[in-house]
Amino acid sequence: MEEEIINRVAKSPLLTVDLEEIYDQAERVDYDIADNLFQGLILKEQDFRTFIKEHDWSQYQGKNVRIFSSADAIIPTWAFMLLVTKIEPVANFVMVGSKKEFELSLFNKEFESMDWSQFQDRPVVVKGCGDLDISETIYGEITRRLIPKVKSLMFGEPCSTVPVYKRPKTAKI
């Protein structure tokens, strides 16, 4: 007589968080302010303001835009601010910073809109394998947000996890 195969993972109270499902799918665009530098060295205010006025900002419509500089030049802070004022109204998201900071900011934007109460007192696994290159910084951020809620936190796949956190049992009086 054959025993029925029971999928214990499917029947468990374990919740899985897949960061790839949270990933903002909007196109990512890098804006390198170095393209606005005169001879790759300095930003001429008059030329830059003319560019700001004449540039077609609609090309950033609905996109996630990262502003940065690849040049080893001193660029005034107001130049980055001017770019943001033009890109923000049309883009899905805009920020100034490194690629790592950009991805973290996009995830934080998604995290802010999540219903974290679903994780209250539940065992949770944060999925670890996937097609996207998700930084440890983002895994750290989801961990920081989950530990006040979850009963336990694991990393990996529901069938093969690494324990990360278990809420301490409170002393009974």
N, C-alpha and C positions, 0 to 999 in steps of 0.2 A: 504494500500500500504506500503510495507517494504522499509525502507531507506537503501541505499547501505552503507556497513560498509567500512570506509576508514581508512587505516593504516597510521596515520599521522607520526609515527616514521619512517616508511620506506620512506616516501616522504620528510622528513626533511633534511636539509643540514648538520645535525649532523653527525660527524665522531666518531666512537667508537675505542678506543685503548684498546685492550685486552692483558694484560701483559703475559698471558699464551701462546699467539701466538708468542710472542717475546722470550719466555723462550728457552734457549739452551737445546736441548734434549739429547746431548751427555752424556754418562755415567759419573757420578761423582765418584771420588776415593779420599779417604783421605790417605795421607802418614804421619804417625806419626813418627817423628824423634826420639821419645822416645825409639822406638824399636832398635835403634842403640847405646843406652847408655850402658855403662858397669855398671852392677848392678843397673841400673836405675838411676844412679847418675851423671856420667861423660862421656864425649865423648873422646875416645882415638883416636887421630888423625891418627895414623898408621893403626889401625883397621878400622876406618871409610874410609880411602882412599883405603884400600884393598876391602872393601865392594863396594865402588863406582866403582871400576875397574871391579869387578866380577859379579855384580848384572845384571839381565836380565831386561833392561829398556824397551824392546819392549812390555811388558805387559801393558804399559800406552798408547800404540798407539791409537790415536783418542779420548782419554778420557780427561775429565776436572779434573785436579789434584790439590788438596789443600794440601799444606805442612803445618804442624803445630806440636806443641809439647804438649803432655798431661802431661808431667813430670814437676815437680817443680824443675827444674835444670837449671843451667846457661849453655846455648848452644851458642858457638861462632857463630857470624853472617856468617862467611865464610862457615859453614856447610850447612846452608840453601841455600847459593849461589851455592855451589857445586851440591846440589840436583837439583836445577833449571837448571844448565847447562846440566845435563843428561836427565831430563824429558822434557824440552822445545822442543828439536828437534823432539820428537815423539808424544807428547800430542797435543790435540786440544787447550788446554789452561792450564797454570800452574800459581799458585801464592802461596805466603806464607801469612797466616793470619787466622782469625776466619771464621767460617761458614758464618756469616753475611757479612763480607768483601768479601768473595769468591763469594757469590751470587750477591752482588752489582757489583763486577768487571765483572762477566759474563754478567749481564744486560748492564753495561756501554759499553762493547765490542759490544753488539748488537745495542745499541743506536748510537754508532759512525758510524755504517753503514746504519742507517735509513735516508730516505729522509724526512727531517722535513718540507720542503716547502709545502707538502700536507696539512699541518695544518694551513697555513697562512690565517689569517682572517676568520677562520671557528669556529663554536661552536664544542667543543670536549668533549666527556665523556670518562673518564677512568673507564673501567669496574671494579667493586668492588668484585664480587662474583666469586668463582671458586674452583677448586680442589687443587690448589697449595697454599702453605703457603708462600705468598710473603710479605716481611717485609715493614714496614712503610718507611724505608730508601729508598727503591726502588720506592715507590709511591712518596716520596719527590723528588727524582731525576727526575722522568718523569715530575713532576710538574714544577720543575726548568727549564727543557728543553722546555716545552710547553708554558709557560707564555709569552715569548717574541714573539711568533707566533700567538697564538690563539685569537679569538674574545672573547670567553668565555670558561671556563673550569668547568666541572662538574664531580662528582664521583657517581658511582652506575651503574644502568642499564638505557638504553635510555627511558624506560617508567617510571622510578622513580629515579630521580637524586637529588643530593645535590649540590647546587651551591658552587664553590670553588673560582673562579676568574672571573671577568668581566673587560675587558679593559676599562679604563676611556675614556670618550668621550673627544676629543680635542676641545678646544675653537675655535669658528669661529671668524675671524677678519674682 
